[in-house]
Amino acid sequence: MRNLVVITSAFVLFGCAAPNTGITEINPNHYMYAKQDWMSWSGATVKVEMFKEAAEFCKAKGKKMEILGQSSQDAAAYTSSAGAEIQFQCI
């Protein structure tokens, strides 16, 4: 019984982890950020969180964020998680 509790807890903890690329510079001052969230059904919700994080990233550089591209995908039950990708620059 104890083993079952430990295994179940591990699945819950690691299953909720959100794959996240972090903010990656793909060209000088051109950044990409991709993220999935298994706890969200809406790709738009994930994208809004990413916009906030990207804006903070640029603010730390003393600049403002400008979106260059964006996409999102809603979750599909038992198939895929909600996710989004944004490309931006700091101006």
C-alpha positions, 0 to 999 in steps of 0.5 A: 500500500505504501508503495502505491502511495509513493508511486501515485505521488510521483506521477502527480508531481512529475506529471504536472510539470510544464515543459518549458524552453525558457526564453531563447535568443534565436537571432540578435535581439530576437527571442523565442519562448515555448511552453506547455501546461498540462493543468490548463485547457486554454492555449490562450491562457498559457500565451498570456502568462508567457507575454507577462514573462517576456515583458518582465524579461525586456523590462529587466533590460530597460526595454519594452517587448514587441511581439513578432509572432505567436501561436497557441493550441488548446488541450485535447483530452488525453492527447495533448496539453495546452501550449503556446509559442511566442517570438519577440524582441526587446526595443 
